[in-house]
Every structure is written in structure tokens, then in C-alpha cells.
């Protein structure tokens, strides 16, 4: 997978979170780390953490995994 493809994948995931109706999701960070999409930040509900992960999975290729480090406060 090329670097441009990974950057595109991260950008699309960031855009999807940024356009969410749920404010907590708009504040999360998405980064590529060694072939994995890492999502970080904090949300107020466990459901929001799960939802963010599901959104990222839509943009992952089969060779990428989502690492969810989001804190629930």
C-alpha cells in the first residue's frame, strides 16, 4: 500500500469523524502508525468510543487494523 493511499485513508476517516453529529467524535485524532489506524482522545460515553471505531473500520483496508486508545470520561 502506498503512502498516498494511507494518507487518503486517514484523511477520509478524519473527515467522517469531523462531520459527525456527535461532538465528542469531532475532537478525536486519527493517525497512521506502522500500518494501523490509531484513534485517540476522550469521549463521554463508551458508545461513542465504539462508534468512532466502527467509523474508522469503514475506511481501513484489509491490511490495516484499528487501534482504539480513546478514553471514556
PyMOL Python script that loads the backbone (N, CA, C, O; Angstrom):
from pymol import cmd

cmd.read_pdbstr("""\
ATOM      1  N   UNK A   1       0.857  -1.179   0.000  1.00  0.00           N
ATOM      2  CA  UNK A   1       0.000   0.000   0.000  1.00  0.00           C
ATOM      3  C   UNK A   1       0.901   1.239   0.000  1.00  0.00           C
ATOM      4  O   UNK A   1       1.855   1.319   0.774  1.00  0.00           O
ATOM      5  N   UNK A   2       0.599   2.175  -0.849  1.00  0.00           N
ATOM      6  CA  UNK A   2       1.425   3.364  -0.959  1.00  0.00           C
ATOM      7  C   UNK A   2       1.128   4.353   0.163  1.00  0.00           C
ATOM      8  O   UNK A   2       0.076   4.306   0.801  1.00  0.00           O
ATOM      9  N   UNK A   3       2.084   5.246   0.382  1.00  0.00           N
ATOM     10  CA  UNK A   3       1.894   6.277   1.401  1.00  0.00           C
ATOM     11  C   UNK A   3       0.701   7.167   1.072  1.00  0.00           C
ATOM     12  O   UNK A   3      -0.018   7.601   1.973  1.00  0.00           O
ATOM     13  N   UNK A   4       0.487   7.439  -0.209  1.00  0.00           N
ATOM     14  CA  UNK A   4      -0.640   8.284  -0.617  1.00  0.00           C
ATOM     15  C   UNK A   4      -1.970   7.620  -0.267  1.00  0.00           C
ATOM     16  O   UNK A   4      -2.918   8.295   0.136  1.00  0.00           O
ATOM     17  N   UNK A   5      -2.037   6.313  -0.420  1.00  0.00           N
ATOM     18  CA  UNK A   5      -3.257   5.580  -0.090  1.00  0.00           C
ATOM     19  C   UNK A   5      -3.538   5.655   1.405  1.00  0.00           C
ATOM     20  O   UNK A   5      -4.679   5.861   1.819  1.00  0.00           O
ATOM     21  N   UNK A   6      -2.493   5.489   2.211  1.00  0.00           N
ATOM     22  CA  UNK A   6      -2.642   5.558   3.666  1.00  0.00           C
ATOM     23  C   UNK A   6      -3.066   6.961   4.088  1.00  0.00           C
ATOM     24  O   UNK A   6      -3.956   7.114   4.925  1.00  0.00           O
ATOM     25  N   UNK A   7      -2.440   7.977   3.519  1.00  0.00           N
ATOM     26  CA  UNK A   7      -2.795   9.360   3.839  1.00  0.00           C
ATOM     27  C   UNK A   7      -4.246   9.620   3.466  1.00  0.00           C
ATOM     28  O   UNK A   7      -4.973  10.259   4.227  1.00  0.00           O
ATOM     29  N   UNK A   8      -4.675   9.139   2.315  1.00  0.00           N
ATOM     30  CA  UNK A   8      -6.061   9.295   1.878  1.00  0.00           C
ATOM     31  C   UNK A   8      -7.017   8.609   2.847  1.00  0.00           C
ATOM     32  O   UNK A   8      -8.076   9.149   3.165  1.00  0.00           O
ATOM     33  N   UNK A   9      -6.648   7.431   3.313  1.00  0.00           N
ATOM     34  CA  UNK A   9      -7.468   6.683   4.253  1.00  0.00           C
ATOM     35  C   UNK A   9      -7.605   7.458   5.575  1.00  0.00           C
ATOM     36  O   UNK A   9      -8.704   7.565   6.119  1.00  0.00           O
ATOM     37  N   UNK A  10      -6.511   7.986   6.077  1.00  0.00           N
ATOM     38  CA  UNK A  10      -6.529   8.766   7.320  1.00  0.00           C
ATOM     39  C   UNK A  10      -7.355  10.034   7.129  1.00  0.00           C
ATOM     40  O   UNK A  10      -8.154  10.389   7.995  1.00  0.00           O
ATOM     41  N   UNK A  11      -7.170  10.713   6.011  1.00  0.00           N
ATOM     42  CA  UNK A  11      -7.925  11.943   5.745  1.00  0.00           C
ATOM     43  C   UNK A  11      -9.427  11.683   5.675  1.00  0.00           C
ATOM     44  O   UNK A  11     -10.217  12.465   6.205  1.00  0.00           O
ATOM     45  N   UNK A  12      -9.822  10.597   5.030  1.00  0.00           N
ATOM     46  CA  UNK A  12     -11.248  10.272   4.935  1.00  0.00           C
ATOM     47  C   UNK A  12     -11.827   9.930   6.307  1.00  0.00           C
ATOM     48  O   UNK A  12     -12.954  10.313   6.618  1.00  0.00           O
ATOM     49  N   UNK A  13     -11.063   9.216   7.123  1.00  0.00           N
ATOM     50  CA  UNK A  13     -11.522   8.879   8.473  1.00  0.00           C
ATOM     51  C   UNK A  13     -11.658  10.146   9.320  1.00  0.00           C
ATOM     52  O   UNK A  13     -12.638  10.299  10.049  1.00  0.00           O
ATOM     53  N   UNK A  14     -10.690  11.047   9.231  1.00  0.00           N
ATOM     54  CA  UNK A  14     -10.761  12.318   9.967  1.00  0.00           C
ATOM     55  C   UNK A  14     -11.973  13.131   9.521  1.00  0.00           C
ATOM     56  O   UNK A  14     -12.668  13.720  10.349  1.00  0.00           O
ATOM     57  N   UNK A  15     -12.221  13.162   8.228  1.00  0.00           N
ATOM     58  CA  UNK A  15     -13.349  13.912   7.702  1.00  0.00           C
ATOM     59  C   UNK A  15     -14.670  13.332   8.210  1.00  0.00           C
ATOM     60  O   UNK A  15     -15.571  14.080   8.590  1.00  0.00           O
ATOM     61  N   UNK A  16     -14.784  12.021   8.215  1.00  0.00           N
ATOM     62  CA  UNK A  16     -16.017  11.375   8.689  1.00  0.00           C
ATOM     63  C   UNK A  16     -16.261  11.692  10.160  1.00  0.00           C
ATOM     64  O   UNK A  16     -17.391  11.988  10.548  1.00  0.00           O
ATOM     65  N   UNK A  17     -15.227  11.635  10.975  1.00  0.00           N
ATOM     66  CA  UNK A  17     -15.384  11.974  12.392  1.00  0.00           C
ATOM     67  C   UNK A  17     -15.697  13.460  12.551  1.00  0.00           C
ATOM     68  O   UNK A  17     -16.521  13.842  13.382  1.00  0.00           O
ATOM     69  N   UNK A  18     -15.042  14.286  11.757  1.00  0.00           N
ATOM     70  CA  UNK A  18     -15.240  15.736  11.833  1.00  0.00           C
ATOM     71  C   UNK A  18     -16.634  16.182  11.438  1.00  0.00           C
ATOM     72  O   UNK A  18     -17.091  17.241  11.867  1.00  0.00           O
ATOM     73  N   UNK A  19     -17.311  15.390  10.631  1.00  0.00           N
ATOM     74  CA  UNK A  19     -18.657  15.731  10.183  1.00  0.00           C
ATOM     75  C   UNK A  19     -19.745  15.054  11.020  1.00  0.00           C
ATOM     76  O   UNK A  19     -20.932  15.179  10.720  1.00  0.00           O
ATOM     77  N   UNK A  20     -19.340  14.345  12.061  1.00  0.00           N
ATOM     78  CA  UNK A  20     -20.294  13.628  12.903  1.00  0.00           C
ATOM     79  C   UNK A  20     -21.204  14.596  13.662  1.00  0.00           C
ATOM     80  O   UNK A  20     -20.793  15.693  14.038  1.00  0.00           O
ATOM     81  N   UNK A  21     -22.429  14.172  13.873  1.00  0.00           N
ATOM     82  CA  UNK A  21     -23.371  14.960  14.677  1.00  0.00           C
ATOM     83  C   UNK A  21     -23.024  14.881  16.159  1.00  0.00           C
ATOM     84  O   UNK A  21     -23.535  15.658  16.966  1.00  0.00           O
ATOM     85  N   UNK A  22     -22.157  13.945  16.511  1.00  0.00           N
ATOM     86  CA  UNK A  22     -21.749  13.773  17.913  1.00  0.00           C
ATOM     87  C   UNK A  22     -20.466  14.573  18.138  1.00  0.00           C
ATOM     88  O   UNK A  22     -19.421  14.267  17.563  1.00  0.00           O
ATOM     89  N   UNK A  23     -20.561  15.592  18.973  1.00  0.00           N
ATOM     90  CA  UNK A  23     -19.439  16.500  19.195  1.00  0.00           C
ATOM     91  C   UNK A  23     -18.184  15.757  19.665  1.00  0.00           C
ATOM     92  O   UNK A  23     -17.086  16.063  19.202  1.00  0.00           O
ATOM     93  N   UNK A  24     -18.324  14.802  20.560  1.00  0.00           N
ATOM     94  CA  UNK A  24     -17.165  14.056  21.066  1.00  0.00           C
ATOM     95  C   UNK A  24     -16.336  13.452  19.935  1.00  0.00           C
ATOM     96  O   UNK A  24     -15.107  13.439  20.007  1.00  0.00           O
ATOM     97  N   UNK A  25     -16.985  12.964  18.912  1.00  0.00           N
ATOM     98  CA  UNK A  25     -16.271  12.320  17.807  1.00  0.00           C
ATOM     99  C   UNK A  25     -15.485  13.325  16.977  1.00  0.00           C
ATOM    100  O   UNK A  25     -14.457  12.980  16.395  1.00  0.00           O
ATOM    101  N   UNK A  26     -15.951  14.540  16.920  1.00  0.00           N
ATOM    102  CA  UNK A  26     -15.268  15.571  16.121  1.00  0.00           C
ATOM    103  C   UNK A  26     -13.923  15.971  16.709  1.00  0.00           C
ATOM    104  O   UNK A  26     -13.076  16.526  16.008  1.00  0.00           O
ATOM    105  N   UNK A  27     -13.723  15.691  17.999  1.00  0.00           N
ATOM    106  CA  UNK A  27     -12.478  16.090  18.667  1.00  0.00           C
ATOM    107  C   UNK A  27     -11.418  14.990  18.681  1.00  0.00           C
ATOM    108  O   UNK A  27     -10.308  15.218  19.163  1.00  0.00           O
ATOM    109  N   UNK A  28     -11.733  13.817  18.168  1.00  0.00           N
ATOM    110  CA  UNK A  28     -10.798  12.702  18.200  1.00  0.00           C
ATOM    111  C   UNK A  28      -9.705  12.854  17.146  1.00  0.00           C
ATOM    112  O   UNK A  28      -9.891  13.527  16.132  1.00  0.00           O
ATOM    113  N   UNK A  29      -8.575  12.224  17.402  1.00  0.00           N
ATOM    114  CA  UNK A  29      -7.430  12.255  16.488  1.00  0.00           C
ATOM    115  C   UNK A  29      -7.284  10.901  15.816  1.00  0.00           C
ATOM    116  O   UNK A  29      -7.545   9.861  16.421  1.00  0.00           O
ATOM    117  N   UNK A  30      -6.864  10.927  14.557  1.00  0.00           N
ATOM    118  CA  UNK A  30      -6.604   9.704  13.801  1.00  0.00           C
ATOM    119  C   UNK A  30      -5.209   9.818  13.212  1.00  0.00           C
ATOM    120  O   UNK A  30      -4.861  10.824  12.595  1.00  0.00           O
ATOM    121  N   UNK A  31      -4.413   8.768  13.411  1.00  0.00           N
ATOM    122  CA  UNK A  31      -3.054   8.747  12.878  1.00  0.00           C
ATOM    123  C   UNK A  31      -2.743   7.361  12.324  1.00  0.00           C
ATOM    124  O   UNK A  31      -3.342   6.363  12.727  1.00  0.00           O
ATOM    125  N   UNK A  32      -1.806   7.325  11.404  1.00  0.00           N
ATOM    126  CA  UNK A  32      -1.298   6.047  10.896  1.00  0.00           C
ATOM    127  C   UNK A  32      -0.019   5.733  11.656  1.00  0.00           C
ATOM    128  O   UNK A  32       0.895   6.556  11.712  1.00  0.00           O
ATOM    129  N   UNK A  33       0.045   4.554  12.233  1.00  0.00           N
ATOM    130  CA  UNK A  33       1.261   4.114  12.927  1.00  0.00           C
ATOM    131  C   UNK A  33       1.601   2.705  12.471  1.00  0.00           C
ATOM    132  O   UNK A  33       0.953   1.736  12.866  1.00  0.00           O
ATOM    133  N   UNK A  34       2.605   2.609  11.653  1.00  0.00           N
ATOM    134  CA  UNK A  34       3.105   1.313  11.188  1.00  0.00           C
ATOM    135  C   UNK A  34       2.008   0.420  10.607  1.00  0.00           C
ATOM    136  O   UNK A  34       1.927  -0.767  10.923  1.00  0.00           O
ATOM    137  N   UNK A  35       1.183   0.996   9.773  1.00  0.00           N
ATOM    138  CA  UNK A  35       0.157   0.202   9.102  1.00  0.00           C
ATOM    139  C   UNK A  35      -1.125   0.023   9.879  1.00  0.00           C
ATOM    140  O   UNK A  35      -1.988  -0.753   9.469  1.00  0.00           O
ATOM    141  N   UNK A  36      -1.272   0.718  10.987  1.00  0.00           N
ATOM    142  CA  UNK A  36      -2.504   0.662  11.774  1.00  0.00           C
ATOM    143  C   UNK A  36      -3.076   2.059  11.916  1.00  0.00           C
ATOM    144  O   UNK A  36      -2.331   3.034  12.014  1.00  0.00           O
ATOM    145  N   UNK A  37      -4.396   2.159  11.927  1.00  0.00           N
ATOM    146  CA  UNK A  37      -5.034   3.439  12.205  1.00  0.00           C
ATOM    147  C   UNK A  37      -5.242   3.521  13.710  1.00  0.00           C
ATOM    148  O   UNK A  37      -5.888   2.658  14.304  1.00  0.00           O
ATOM    149  N   UNK A  38      -4.693   4.564  14.320  1.00  0.00           N
ATOM    150  CA  UNK A  38      -4.804   4.747  15.765  1.00  0.00           C
ATOM    151  C   UNK A  38      -5.736   5.924  16.018  1.00  0.00           C
ATOM    152  O   UNK A  38      -5.534   7.022  15.501  1.00  0.00           O
ATOM    153  N   UNK A  39      -6.755   5.672  16.820  1.00  0.00           N
ATOM    154  CA  UNK A  39      -7.704   6.717  17.183  1.00  0.00           C
ATOM    155  C   UNK A  39      -7.489   7.030  18.660  1.00  0.00           C
ATOM    156  O   UNK A  39      -7.387   6.131  19.495  1.00  0.00           O
ATOM    157  N   UNK A  40      -7.421   8.338  18.965  1.00  0.00           N
ATOM    158  CA  UNK A  40      -7.158   8.744  20.344  1.00  0.00           C
ATOM    159  C   UNK A  40      -7.959   9.983  20.706  1.00  0.00           C
ATOM    160  O   UNK A  40      -8.503  10.669  19.841  1.00  0.00           O
ATOM    161  N   UNK A  41      -8.019  10.252  21.994  1.00  0.00           N
ATOM    162  CA  UNK A  41      -8.764  11.383  22.516  1.00  0.00           C
ATOM    163  C   UNK A  41      -9.645  10.918  23.649  1.00  0.00           C
ATOM    164  O   UNK A  41      -9.372   9.893  24.274  1.00  0.00           O
ATOM    165  N   UNK A  42     -10.705  11.664  23.922  1.00  0.00           N
ATOM    166  CA  UNK A  42     -11.616  11.320  25.014  1.00  0.00           C
ATOM    167  C   UNK A  42     -13.054  11.584  24.589  1.00  0.00           C
ATOM    168  O   UNK A  42     -13.344  12.530  23.856  1.00  0.00           O
ATOM    169  N   UNK A  43     -13.941  10.726  25.069  1.00  0.00           N
ATOM    170  CA  UNK A  43     -15.374  10.861  24.817  1.00  0.00           C
ATOM    171  C   UNK A  43     -16.108  10.670  26.138  1.00  0.00           C
ATOM    172  O   UNK A  43     -15.531  10.196  27.116  1.00  0.00           O
ATOM    173  N   UNK A  44     -17.373  11.039  26.160  1.00  0.00           N
ATOM    174  CA  UNK A  44     -18.141  10.967  27.400  1.00  0.00           C
ATOM    175  C   UNK A  44     -18.888   9.646  27.595  1.00  0.00           C
ATOM    176  O   UNK A  44     -19.376   9.369  28.691  1.00  0.00           O
ATOM    177  N   UNK A  45     -18.981   8.837  26.551  1.00  0.00           N
ATOM    178  CA  UNK A  45     -19.732   7.577  26.642  1.00  0.00           C
ATOM    179  C   UNK A  45     -18.980   6.461  25.928  1.00  0.00           C
ATOM    180  O   UNK A  45     -18.300   6.680  24.926  1.00  0.00           O
ATOM    181  N   UNK A  46     -19.125   5.257  26.478  1.00  0.00           N
ATOM    182  CA  UNK A  46     -18.487   4.102  25.851  1.00  0.00           C
ATOM    183  C   UNK A  46     -19.049   3.876  24.448  1.00  0.00           C
ATOM    184  O   UNK A  46     -18.322   3.458  23.547  1.00  0.00           O
ATOM    185  N   UNK A  47     -20.326   4.146  24.264  1.00  0.00           N
ATOM    186  CA  UNK A  47     -20.950   4.006  22.948  1.00  0.00           C
ATOM    187  C   UNK A  47     -20.241   4.872  21.908  1.00  0.00           C
ATOM    188  O   UNK A  47     -20.073   4.448  20.765  1.00  0.00           O
ATOM    189  N   UNK A  48     -19.828   6.067  22.288  1.00  0.00           N
ATOM    190  CA  UNK A  48     -19.131   6.960  21.355  1.00  0.00           C
ATOM    191  C   UNK A  48     -17.768   6.384  20.969  1.00  0.00           C
ATOM    192  O   UNK A  48     -17.330   6.507  19.825  1.00  0.00           O
ATOM    193  N   UNK A  49     -17.107   5.755  21.940  1.00  0.00           N
ATOM    194  CA  UNK A  49     -15.821   5.106  21.651  1.00  0.00           C
ATOM    195  C   UNK A  49     -16.019   4.004  20.615  1.00  0.00           C
ATOM    196  O   UNK A  49     -15.254   3.900  19.656  1.00  0.00           O
ATOM    197  N   UNK A  50     -17.044   3.187  20.812  1.00  0.00           N
ATOM    198  CA  UNK A  50     -17.337   2.105  19.875  1.00  0.00           C
ATOM    199  C   UNK A  50     -17.729   2.646  18.503  1.00  0.00           C
ATOM    200  O   UNK A  50     -17.310   2.110  17.477  1.00  0.00           O
ATOM    201  N   UNK A  51     -18.522   3.691  18.487  1.00  0.00           N
ATOM    202  CA  UNK A  51     -18.974   4.291  17.235  1.00  0.00           C
ATOM    203  C   UNK A  51     -17.792   4.830  16.429  1.00  0.00           C
ATOM    204  O   UNK A  51     -17.723   4.644  15.214  1.00  0.00           O
ATOM    205  N   UNK A  52     -16.874   5.492  17.108  1.00  0.00           N
ATOM    206  CA  UNK A  52     -15.683   6.015  16.430  1.00  0.00           C
ATOM    207  C   UNK A  52     -14.891   4.882  15.789  1.00  0.00           C
ATOM    208  O   UNK A  52     -14.410   5.013  14.664  1.00  0.00           O
ATOM    209  N   UNK A  53     -14.759   3.785  16.497  1.00  0.00           N
ATOM    210  CA  UNK A  53     -14.035   2.629  15.963  1.00  0.00           C
ATOM    211  C   UNK A  53     -14.731   2.075  14.725  1.00  0.00           C
ATOM    212  O   UNK A  53     -14.075   1.745  13.737  1.00  0.00           O
ATOM    213  N   UNK A  54     -16.041   1.973  14.775  1.00  0.00           N
ATOM    214  CA  UNK A  54     -16.791   1.467  13.622  1.00  0.00           C
ATOM    215  C   UNK A  54     -16.646   2.386  12.414  1.00  0.00           C
ATOM    216  O   UNK A  54     -16.558   1.913  11.281  1.00  0.00           O
ATOM    217  N   UNK A  55     -16.621   3.678  12.645  1.00  0.00           N
ATOM    218  CA  UNK A  55     -16.434   4.634  11.551  1.00  0.00           C
ATOM    219  C   UNK A  55     -15.071   4.414  10.902  1.00  0.00           C
ATOM    220  O   UNK A  55     -14.967   4.395   9.676  1.00  0.00           O
ATOM    221  N   UNK A  56     -14.033   4.249  11.708  1.00  0.00           N
ATOM    222  CA  UNK A  56     -12.696   4.026  11.159  1.00  0.00           C
ATOM    223  C   UNK A  56     -12.603   2.720  10.386  1.00  0.00           C
ATOM    224  O   UNK A  56     -11.910   2.646   9.371  1.00  0.00           O
ATOM    225  N   UNK A  57     -13.292   1.700  10.854  1.00  0.00           N
ATOM    226  CA  UNK A  57     -13.248   0.409  10.162  1.00  0.00           C
ATOM    227  C   UNK A  57     -13.773   0.512   8.728  1.00  0.00           C
ATOM    228  O   UNK A  57     -13.379  -0.266   7.859  1.00  0.00           O
ATOM    229  N   UNK A  58     -14.659   1.472   8.490  1.00  0.00           N
ATOM    230  CA  UNK A  58     -15.179   1.680   7.133  1.00  0.00           C
ATOM    231  C   UNK A  58     -14.089   2.125   6.164  1.00  0.00           C
ATOM    232  O   UNK A  58     -14.195   1.896   4.959  1.00  0.00           O
ATOM    233  N   UNK A  59     -13.044   2.757   6.684  1.00  0.00           N
ATOM    234  CA  UNK A  59     -12.007   3.323   5.827  1.00  0.00           C
ATOM    235  C   UNK A  59     -10.733   2.492   5.806  1.00  0.00           C
ATOM    236  O   UNK A  59      -9.792   2.834   5.090  1.00  0.00           O
ATOM    237  N   UNK A  60     -10.682   1.415   6.571  1.00  0.00           N
ATOM    238  CA  UNK A  60      -9.496   0.560   6.633  1.00  0.00           C
ATOM    239  C   UNK A  60      -9.493  -0.448   5.502  1.00  0.00           C
ATOM    240  O   UNK A  60     -10.533  -0.975   5.106  1.00  0.00           O
ATOM    241  N   UNK A  61      -8.324  -0.697   5.003  1.00  0.00           N
ATOM    242  CA  UNK A  61      -8.176  -1.803   4.068  1.00  0.00           C
ATOM    243  C   UNK A  61      -7.994  -3.075   4.889  1.00  0.00           C
ATOM    244  O   UNK A  61      -7.835  -3.015   6.108  1.00  0.00           O
ATOM    245  N   UNK A  62      -8.018  -4.194   4.237  1.00  0.00           N
ATOM    246  CA  UNK A  62      -7.871  -5.465   4.953  1.00  0.00           C
ATOM    247  C   UNK A  62      -6.491  -5.611   5.589  1.00  0.00           C
ATOM    248  O   UNK A  62      -6.317  -6.430   6.492  1.00  0.00           O
ATOM    249  N   UNK A  63      -5.518  -4.843   5.140  1.00  0.00           N
ATOM    250  CA  UNK A  63      -4.162  -4.944   5.692  1.00  0.00           C
ATOM    251  C   UNK A  63      -3.944  -3.993   6.874  1.00  0.00           C
ATOM    252  O   UNK A  63      -2.863  -3.991   7.462  1.00  0.00           O
ATOM    253  N   UNK A  64      -4.933  -3.198   7.228  1.00  0.00           N
ATOM    254  CA  UNK A  64      -4.827  -2.262   8.350  1.00  0.00           C
ATOM    255  C   UNK A  64      -5.733  -2.706   9.492  1.00  0.00           C
ATOM    256  O   UNK A  64      -6.758  -3.353   9.276  1.00  0.00           O
ATOM    257  N   UNK A  65      -5.346  -2.355  10.683  1.00  0.00           N
ATOM    258  CA  UNK A  65      -6.199  -2.585  11.831  1.00  0.00           C
ATOM    259  C   UNK A  65      -6.452  -1.258  12.525  1.00  0.00           C
ATOM    260  O   UNK A  65      -5.703  -0.300  12.336  1.00  0.00           O
ATOM    261  N   UNK A  66      -7.503  -1.201  13.323  1.00  0.00           N
ATOM    262  CA  UNK A  66      -7.823  -0.012  14.104  1.00  0.00           C
ATOM    263  C   UNK A  66      -7.396  -0.268  15.539  1.00  0.00           C
ATOM    264  O   UNK A  66      -7.769  -1.270  16.149  1.00  0.00           O
ATOM    265  N   UNK A  67      -6.610   0.657  16.061  1.00  0.00           N
ATOM    266  CA  UNK A  67      -6.224   0.599  17.470  1.00  0.00           C
ATOM    267  C   UNK A  67      -6.943   1.739  18.162  1.00  0.00           C
ATOM    268  O   UNK A  67      -6.688   2.910  17.881  1.00  0.00           O
ATOM    269  N   UNK A  68      -7.845   1.390  19.073  1.00  0.00           N
ATOM    270  CA  UNK A  68      -8.688   2.370  19.729  1.00  0.00           C
ATOM    271  C   UNK A  68      -8.150   2.674  21.118  1.00  0.00           C
ATOM    272  O   UNK A  68      -8.287   1.866  22.036  1.00  0.00           O
ATOM    273  N   UNK A  69      -7.538   3.843  21.268  1.00  0.00           N
ATOM    274  CA  UNK A  69      -6.983   4.258  22.563  1.00  0.00           C
ATOM    275  C   UNK A  69      -7.810   5.371  23.198  1.00  0.00           C
ATOM    276  O   UNK A  69      -7.329   6.082  24.080  1.00  0.00           O
ATOM    277  N   UNK A  70      -9.040   5.518  22.752  1.00  0.00           N
ATOM    278  CA  UNK A  70      -9.918   6.580  23.231  1.00  0.00           C
ATOM    279  C   UNK A  70     -10.279   6.329  24.699  1.00  0.00           C
ATOM    280  O   UNK A  70     -10.625   5.209  25.077  1.00  0.00           O
ATOM    281  N   UNK A  71     -10.195   7.382  25.523  1.00  0.00           N
ATOM    282  CA  UNK A  71     -10.587   7.311  26.928  1.00  0.00           C
ATOM    283  C   UNK A  71     -12.050   7.701  27.071  1.00  0.00           C
ATOM    284  O   UNK A  71     -12.539   8.591  26.376  1.00  0.00           O
ATOM    285  N   UNK A  72     -12.738   7.027  27.977  1.00  0.00           N
ATOM    286  CA  UNK A  72     -14.116   7.374  28.299  1.00  0.00           C
ATOM    287  C   UNK A  72     -14.089   8.072  29.648  1.00  0.00           C
ATOM    288  O   UNK A  72     -13.627   7.510  30.641  1.00  0.00           O
ATOM    289  N   UNK A  73     -14.591   9.309  29.676  1.00  0.00           N
ATOM    290  CA  UNK A  73     -14.563  10.091  30.927  1.00  0.00           C
ATOM    291  C   UNK A  73     -15.955  10.455  31.347  1.00  0.00           C
ATOM    292  O   UNK A  73     -16.139  11.110  32.373  1.00  0.00           O
TER     293      UNK A  73
END
""", "prot")
cmd.dss("prot")
cmd.show_as("cartoon", "prot")
cmd.util.cbc("prot")
cmd.orient("prot")
